[in-house]
Amino acid sequence: MAITPEKKFNTQKYISVLFFTLLIFGSGFFLSDYTTKKRIAQLNDLQQNLRTDILSLETQFSILNQAPCANLNESTLTNELYSISQKLTSVGTTLGEDDGNFLELKKYYSILEIKHWLLLQRAAKECKLPLAFIIYFYEDSKNCPQCEDQGYILTYFREKYPFLRIYSFDYNLDLAAIKTLKSVFRLQDETPIMVINSDVYCGYKSKDELETIMEKYVKLESLEDKTTTSTAATSASSKKK
C-alpha cells in the first residue's frame, strides 16, 4: 500500500517532535546531573572545612588549658565557635536534620561547646573575666513548640550582652557528654531548659522574665560596662603595639 503525502508528512513531524523532546530531556538530565554533582562537591568541601575548623579549635582548647590566662583571646575563640555553628547550620539545612553525617558533626560541635564552657568557666575565675553563662537545652518543634522562640530570645541576649556566653544543646542527641550534663544538673524532660550557674529553669521564658532571672546572678548593666571598657582597653593596647 502506497504512503500518501499526508501520512509521510505526519511521520516526519512526529520524528522531529520526538528528536527535540529527547534533546530537551537529555539537556535537562545533563544539567540536573551536573548541578547535583556540583552541590555534592560543595557540600563535601563544607564538611571537610568544618571538620578542620573543629579540629583546630579543639587543639586551641588543649593548648589554652595549660595556661588559660597567658594567651587567651576569649572573644576570638568565641567568634570561631560561633562561625562553626553557622557552618553546621548550613550543612543541616542541606543534608537534613536526621542525616547521619550531620548528626556526627553536630556531636563534634556539642563536645566543642562543652570544652569551651569548661575553659571559660575556669578562665572567668582565674583570669577575672566578666562573663556569665547559660546552658540551653532544646528539642525539635514537634516535641517543643516554644523552643525556637526561646532560641531567638537567647540570640537577642547574646547580641545585647557581649559578656554573655550561651551554649545550646539538642536534648535528645545521643552523646555521652550531653547525657552527663543532663545527669549532673538532674534535668527532666521539660524543654526548653536553661541552666544559669547551677540553677535549672524549665519552660519558656520571655525577654523580661529572663532579664529578671539574670539579675539574680549578675548585674547586667555593670557587666556590660565592664566588658565594653575591657574591649576598649584591649583595642587601645593593640594600637600602641
C-alpha positions as CSV (number, residue, x, y, z in Angstrom):
1,M,0.0,0.0,0.0
2,A,1.4,3.4,-1.0
3,I,2.1,6.0,1.6
4,T,0.1,9.2,1.0
5,P,1.9,12.6,1.1
6,E,-0.1,13.5,4.2
7,K,0.9,10.4,6.1
8,K,4.5,10.9,5.1
9,F,4.4,14.4,6.3
10,N,2.9,13.4,9.7
11,T,5.6,10.7,10.1
12,Q,8.3,13.3,9.6
13,K,6.6,15.7,12.0
14,Y,6.4,13.0,14.7
15,I,10.1,12.1,14.3
16,S,11.1,15.8,14.6
17,V,9.0,16.2,17.8
18,L,10.5,13.1,19.2
19,F,14.0,14.2,18.4
20,F,13.5,17.7,20.0
21,T,11.8,16.1,23.1
22,L,14.7,13.7,23.6
23,L,17.2,16.6,23.1
24,I,15.4,18.8,25.7
25,F,15.1,15.8,28.1
26,G,18.7,14.9,27.7
27,S,19.9,18.5,28.2
28,G,17.7,18.7,31.3
29,F,19.1,15.5,32.7
30,F,22.7,16.5,32.0
31,L,22.1,19.9,33.6
32,S,20.5,18.3,36.7
33,D,23.3,15.7,37.0
34,Y,25.9,18.5,36.7
35,T,24.1,20.6,39.3
36,T,23.8,17.7,41.7
37,K,27.5,16.7,41.4
38,K,28.5,20.4,41.9
39,R,26.3,20.6,45.0
40,I,27.7,17.4,46.4
41,A,31.2,18.6,45.8
42,Q,30.4,21.9,47.6
43,L,28.9,20.0,50.5
44,N,31.9,17.8,50.8
45,D,34.2,20.8,50.9
46,L,32.0,22.4,53.5
47,Q,32.0,19.3,55.7
48,Q,35.8,19.0,55.3
49,N,36.3,22.7,56.2
50,L,34.0,22.2,59.2
51,R,36.0,19.2,60.4
52,T,39.2,21.2,60.0
53,D,37.8,24.1,62.0
54,I,36.6,21.8,64.7
55,L,40.0,20.1,65.0
56,S,41.7,23.5,65.0
57,L,39.5,24.8,67.8
58,E,39.8,21.6,69.8
59,T,43.6,21.9,69.6
60,Q,43.4,25.5,70.8
61,F,41.4,24.4,73.8
62,S,44.0,21.8,74.7
63,I,46.8,24.4,74.5
64,L,45.0,27.0,76.5
65,N,44.0,24.6,79.2
66,Q,47.7,24.5,80.2
67,A,47.7,28.3,81.0
68,P,44.3,29.9,80.3
69,C,45.3,33.4,81.3
70,A,48.5,33.6,79.4
71,N,47.4,33.9,75.8
72,L,43.6,33.6,76.0
73,N,41.9,35.8,73.3
74,E,38.4,34.9,74.6
75,S,36.4,36.9,72.1
76,T,38.3,35.4,69.1
77,L,37.8,31.9,70.4
78,T,34.1,32.6,70.9
79,N,33.7,34.0,67.4
80,E,35.4,30.9,66.0
81,L,32.9,28.7,67.8
82,Y,30.0,30.8,66.5
83,S,31.4,30.6,62.9
84,I,31.5,26.8,63.2
85,S,27.9,26.9,64.4
86,Q,26.8,28.8,61.3
87,K,28.6,26.3,59.0
88,L,26.9,23.5,60.9
89,T,23.5,25.0,60.4
90,S,24.2,25.3,56.6
91,V,25.1,21.6,56.5
92,G,22.0,20.7,58.4
93,T,19.8,22.7,56.0
94,T,21.4,20.9,53.0
95,L,21.6,17.4,54.3
96,G,18.6,17.4,56.7
97,E,18.5,17.3,60.4
98,D,18.3,13.4,60.6
99,D,21.3,12.8,58.2
100,G,24.0,10.6,59.7
101,N,26.9,12.9,58.6
102,F,25.2,15.9,60.0
103,L,24.5,14.2,63.3
104,E,28.1,13.2,63.7
105,L,29.3,16.8,63.0
106,K,26.6,18.0,65.5
107,K,28.1,15.7,68.1
108,Y,31.6,17.1,67.5
109,Y,30.3,20.6,67.8
110,S,28.5,19.8,71.0
111,I,31.7,18.5,72.5
112,L,33.4,21.7,71.4
113,E,30.8,23.7,73.2
114,I,31.3,21.8,76.4
115,K,35.1,22.3,76.2
116,H,34.6,26.0,75.5
117,W,32.2,26.3,78.5
118,L,34.7,24.5,80.8
119,L,37.6,26.6,79.6
120,L,35.8,29.9,80.0
121,Q,34.4,29.0,83.4
122,R,38.0,28.3,84.6
123,A,39.3,31.5,82.9
124,A,36.5,33.6,84.4
125,K,37.6,32.5,87.9
126,E,41.4,32.5,87.4
127,C,41.7,35.5,84.9
128,K,38.9,37.6,86.5
129,L,36.9,37.8,83.2
130,P,33.5,39.4,83.5
131,L,31.5,36.6,81.9
132,A,28.1,35.0,82.5
133,F,26.9,31.6,81.2
134,I,23.7,30.0,80.1
135,I,23.4,26.3,79.1
136,Y,20.3,25.9,76.9
137,F,18.6,22.6,76.1
138,Y,16.1,22.4,73.2
139,E,14.1,19.9,71.2
140,D,12.5,20.0,67.7
141,S,9.3,21.9,67.1
142,K,7.2,18.8,67.4
143,N,8.3,18.0,70.9
144,C,8.9,21.6,72.0
145,P,6.8,24.2,70.1
146,Q,8.3,27.1,72.1
147,C,12.0,26.1,71.8
148,E,12.5,28.0,68.6
149,D,11.1,31.2,70.1
150,Q,13.3,30.7,73.2
151,G,16.3,30.3,70.9
152,Y,15.5,33.7,69.2
153,I,15.4,35.4,72.7
154,L,18.7,33.9,73.7
155,T,20.2,35.0,70.4
156,Y,18.9,38.5,71.2
157,F,20.6,38.3,74.6
158,R,23.9,37.1,73.2
159,E,24.0,40.1,70.9
160,K,22.8,42.6,73.5
161,Y,25.2,41.5,76.3
162,P,28.7,40.8,74.9
163,F,29.8,39.2,78.2
164,L,27.1,36.5,78.0
165,R,28.1,33.1,76.8
166,I,25.2,30.8,75.7
167,Y,25.6,27.1,74.8
168,S,22.8,25.3,73.0
169,F,22.4,21.5,73.1
170,D,19.9,19.2,71.5
171,Y,18.3,17.5,74.4
172,N,17.8,14.2,72.5
173,L,21.2,14.0,70.9
174,D,22.8,10.6,71.5
175,L,26.0,11.8,73.1
176,A,27.5,10.6,76.4
177,A,28.8,14.1,77.2
178,I,25.3,15.6,76.9
179,K,23.8,12.8,79.0
180,T,26.4,13.6,81.7
181,L,25.4,17.2,81.7
182,K,21.7,16.2,82.0
183,S,22.6,13.9,84.9
184,V,24.8,16.5,86.7
185,F,22.0,19.1,86.6
186,R,19.3,16.4,87.2
187,L,17.3,17.6,84.2
188,Q,13.8,16.3,83.4
189,D,12.0,16.0,80.1
190,E,10.5,19.5,80.1
191,T,12.1,21.6,77.4
192,P,13.1,24.4,76.9
193,I,15.6,24.2,79.8
194,M,18.1,26.8,80.8
195,V,20.9,26.3,83.3
196,I,22.2,29.5,84.9
197,N,25.1,28.8,87.2
198,S,23.9,25.6,88.8
199,D,20.2,26.5,88.8
200,V,17.8,24.9,86.4
201,Y,14.9,26.8,84.8
202,C,12.3,24.8,82.9
203,G,9.8,26.1,80.4
204,Y,9.6,29.1,78.1
205,K,10.9,32.5,79.5
206,S,10.1,35.8,77.8
207,K,12.8,38.5,77.4
208,D,11.5,40.4,80.5
209,E,11.3,37.2,82.6
210,L,14.8,36.2,81.6
211,E,16.2,39.6,82.3
212,T,14.7,39.4,85.8
213,I,16.2,35.9,86.3
214,M,19.6,37.0,85.1
215,E,19.7,39.9,87.6
216,K,19.7,37.4,90.4
217,Y,23.2,36.2,89.3
218,V,24.8,39.2,87.6
219,K,24.3,42.9,87.4
220,L,23.7,43.1,83.6
221,E,24.3,46.8,83.2
222,S,27.5,46.8,85.3
223,L,28.9,43.8,83.5
224,E,28.1,45.3,80.1
225,D,30.0,48.4,81.1
226,K,33.0,46.3,82.3
227,T,33.0,44.3,79.1
228,T,32.9,47.5,77.0
229,T,35.7,49.0,79.0
230,S,37.8,45.8,78.7
231,T,37.3,45.7,75.0
232,A,38.3,49.3,74.6
233,A,41.4,48.8,76.6
234,T,42.4,45.8,74.6
235,S,41.9,47.8,71.4
236,A,44.0,50.7,72.7
237,S,46.7,48.3,73.7
238,S,46.8,46.7,70.3
239,K,47.1,50.1,68.6
240,K,50.1,51.0,70.7
241,K,51.8,47.8,69.7
